[in-house]
Amino acid sequence: MTATSRGAFIVIEGLDRSGKSTQAAILQSRLQGPEQSTTKAVLIKFPDRTTTIGKMIDAYLRSQSEFDDHAIHLLFSANRWELASTIYAHLAAGTTVIADRYAFSGIAFSARKGLSYDWCRAPDIGLPAPDLTLFLNVEPGVARTRGGYGEERYETEDVQRSVRVVFERIGEEMKTDGQGQWVEIDASREKDLVARNIWRVVEPLSRGVASSLRKLWERDLTT
Ligand code: DGP
């Protein structure tokens, strides 16, 4: 990291069981390197189920409580906003932040229920914008065969297929409107190969980022 640079903000997105959490952990340890004395990378998982809002989300995902679709959408977004200041602080200190899911999951999982795409995007406008989003792409039929599948509310092949369609739309928009990099990674491949492909894209950001941090969909921010 140079004197004027900040940490990079990297988001990992994808369907359930696409390997996000595994790859996020591999990436963090790679960024952290052999000297553990200074923190070079932190991992933040969304939803963060430890906060008061996160506990409400957790109960919903485990089908222990019910919410109106709009209300749960706003809770997921609030859960991201409550961690925004933590993200800013880490980046300013030169620490890379890896987020396991972010606002893109918010849109994909709610818009597939029939809520308007623009309405779903609105509450996350202005969050810290990632420098890089890695979309771990996997066939929903492949994800279904992976361990632990089916334990939570959205883990059916049908839901995941419709979520993937919305992710494709988000990816197209992100690629064309200069909102940081959106890179698709074939997550059906073997774990170490996926990790190497991820590292190839992340490596240039691993020594810090000189440009200032942007806000997500900032052109839609009005005062
Ligand atoms: P995970 O802990 O990564 O398995 O995510 C839990 C589930 O929550 C997963 O099925 C995806 C879903 N999810 C994540 N973020 C959001 C969001 O912002 N909105 C909605 N509706 N669902 C989300």
Boltz pocket constraint, residues with backbone or C-beta under 6 A from the ligand:
constraints:
  - pocket:
      binder: B
      contacts: [[A, 16], [A, 46], [A, 47], [A, 61], [A, 72], [A, 73], [A, 76], [A, 77], [A, 100], [A, 101], [A, 102], [A, 103], [A, 105], [A, 106], [A, 107], [A, 109], [A, 110], [A, 152], [A, 154], [A, 155]]
      max_distance: 6.0
